């Protein structure tokens, strides 16, 4: 068997294992994958609807929050799922044909399909519920989703290597990662902030992901400050750094 075919076979086997572990053999696991983000959107809608009469963009609170939370969730879900790939599958690395990278690829594929399915389902539900005449720009949505996934992959690869080599780093990262949700433009528009804060927040690549995603939902939205070249640069750099750290941590990843 060629190395490529062997890699594909192992990845598919790990993918099936990950599906069974994550969702189980009952429909409830898949239902919760959709219900959890739906409840987050509902909660944000109830909170902000009691404060403001209209959302920052468009007529629908649920659609506005979904347009911010779903791409953020794609990134967050990917980065955390990838970061735990090695720890969850370390027992399998005693087999010579199974490598840590196989575990990462299987999780990347599974999370990509899961995030896409959840995003499509929730957007369709919100648009149907509020009877919104929405002209979606599918290419923008796919592009934003892909960039969110690749950003999560880069961060996940970095964390996979560093978690294995420096256990304390995992706790430090968890602390510093908590406020990211608040500063990524999930429930506000970056250009609505006064300067220089609007300039500062544009250093966060997730802000650009969410702005790009919202451009795919709201035809009238002109994302001031959106820099797709900067976003691509960050994704590329994090991906390369992640691969370097992951490759350099091969022994720690296998031994734990």
N, C-alpha and C positions, 0 to 999 in steps of 0.2 A: 504494500500500500504506500502511495506517495505521501510525503510529509503534509502537503496541502489537503489531500483527501482525509488523512488521519486527523488533521486539525479540525476540519469541517465535521467529521463524524463525532469527535469528542465534544465539540461545541454544541451540536444538536442534542446529544445525550445530556449534557449539563443543562441545556435550555429546558428540556422536558422535566428534569429534576427540580430546577428552580420554579417552574410553573406549579408543580405538585406541592413544593414546600411553601410557596408564597400564597397560593390561592386554595390549596387543598383539593379534594375530590368533589366538593359540594359547591353549588352555585353561590352560596353566601360569601365566599371569598371574593368573587368577581363583583358581586353587588356592592360590597364595602369599598372596593376600589373606585367606584363611581359615587357612592353615597358620601364618602368622606369629603372630597372637594366640593360636592354639591352643598353640603351642610356648612362648609366654610363660607361659600358665596352667600348662602341664605343668612348666615349670622352677620356678615358684613353689611348686607342689604338692610337688615332690621336695625342695626346700630346707626348707620349713616342716614337712613331714611327718616329717623326720628330727629336728626340734627339739621339736615339740609332738605330743601324742597326739591331740588333737582341735582342729578349727578354732574360731575365736572364735564362729562361728554355724553351727548345723546340723551334720550328721554327715559332710558331704562336703567335703574340702579343695578339689577342683577346682571345685565349684559356688561355694564361698565366694570363691575368687580370681577366678573368671569374673564373679561379680556385682560385683566391684570394678573389675576391669581393663577390662571391656567398655564401661561408660559413660565411664571415663577415656579409653579409646582413641577413642571417638566424639568427645569434645571435642578431644583432641590431634590426631587425624587431620584433623578439620575445620579447626582453626586453622592448622595447617601447610600444608594443601592450599590453603586460601584465600589465605594469605600469599604463595604462589608463583604465584598465578593470573596476575598482570600480567606478571611476568618471563617466564613461559613462552609467553605469547601476544602479547608486545609487537609482534612483526613484523606481526601482523594489524591493529594499530591504525592502520596507514597507510590502511586502507579506511575511508571516512567512516561506513559503516553499523555498524562494529564498535566498541564502546566497552569500556573496562576493566570496567564494571559487568556487561556481558554475560558476560565471562570468569569473574567472581566467581559469578554466578548459576548458570552451567553447572557449575562445580565444586561449588557447594553442593548442587545436585540429585544429582550423581553420587556425592558422598561420603555423602549422606544414605541413598541406596539401598544403597550398599556397606556402610555401617555397620549398617544394619538387617538386611541379608542375613547378614552375618558373625555378628551377635549372635544371631539366631534359630538359625542352624546350630550354633553352638558350644553354646548352652544346651540345645538338643535332644540333641546328642551327649553332653554331660556327664550330663544327667538320665537318658538311656537307658543309658549305661555303668554308672553307679552304682545304677541301678534305684531312683531316688528318686521317692517319691510326693509330687510337688510340685504345689501348687495355685497357679498363677501368677495374679497380679493384672495382667491385660494393660493396663488403663488406667494403672496406676502405671508400668509398664515403658515404655509409649509416651510418657507425660508426661516421665519422666526422660530418655529418649532424645532427645526434642524439645528439652528444655532444654539438654542437653549440646551438641546441634548448634547451637542459637542462641547459646550461650555461645562456642563455637568460632568462629562466624561473626563475632560482635562483636570478639573478640580478633584474628581474621584480618584484618578490615577495618582495624582500628587499625594492625596491623603492616604491611599492604600499603602504606598511606600513608607511615608512618614509615620503612620500609625504603627506599622510593624517594627520600625527601628526606634521610635521614640514614643513610648506609651503615654507620657505626660502631654505630648502634643495633641492627642485626641481630646483631652479635657480642655486644653486651651482653645482649640479650634471650635469646640462646641459653644464655649462662652462667647467668643467673638462672632460666631455665626448667627447668634440669636437675633440681633437687631437688623440683619440684612433685609428681612421682610419689610421692615418699616421704612427703609431708605431705597427701595427699588421701584417706586412708582406704582405699586399695586392699587392703592386707593387715592392717588392724586396724579395730576399731570405735572411733570417736571418744570415746564415753562410757566406754571402758575406760581412758582416760588420766587421770592425776591432775589435779586443778585446780591452777593456773590454765591448764595446757597444753591441756586439753580445751576451755576457753573460747577460747583463742587460735586453735586450729585451725578453729573454726567460722566464722572470718572468711573462710576459703577457700571460695568458692562450689562448688567441685568436691566438697567433702566432703558438701554437701547433695544434690548430684546423685546421688552414690553411695549415700547413705543412702536416698533416695527409690527408687532402682533396687532396692536390697536389700529394701525393704518390699514390692515387687512379687513377689519370689521367696520370701521367708520370711514366711508369715502371722503367725507368732509374734513377729516382730521389731518392737519399738517403738523407733523411732529417736529417742532422747533428744537434743534440741537441733536437730532438723530444723526449719528455718524456710523454708517455701516462699515466703512473701511476700518475705523478704530475697533469696532466689534470683531471683525474678522481677524485683525491683528492680535487681539487679546485671546481669542479662541485658538489661533495657531500657536501662540507663545505658550499658553497653558498646556496645550496638547503635547508640544515638544518637550517642555519641562516635565510634564507628567510621565511621558514615555521614558525620559532619561532617569528620573527618580525610580520609576517602577523597575526598569532594567537593572539599575544599580543596587536594588534591594532584593534581588532574586533569592539570595540565601536566606535572608530574614523572612521573606514571604513564605518560603517552604517550611522553615523550621519553627517560625512563630516566636 
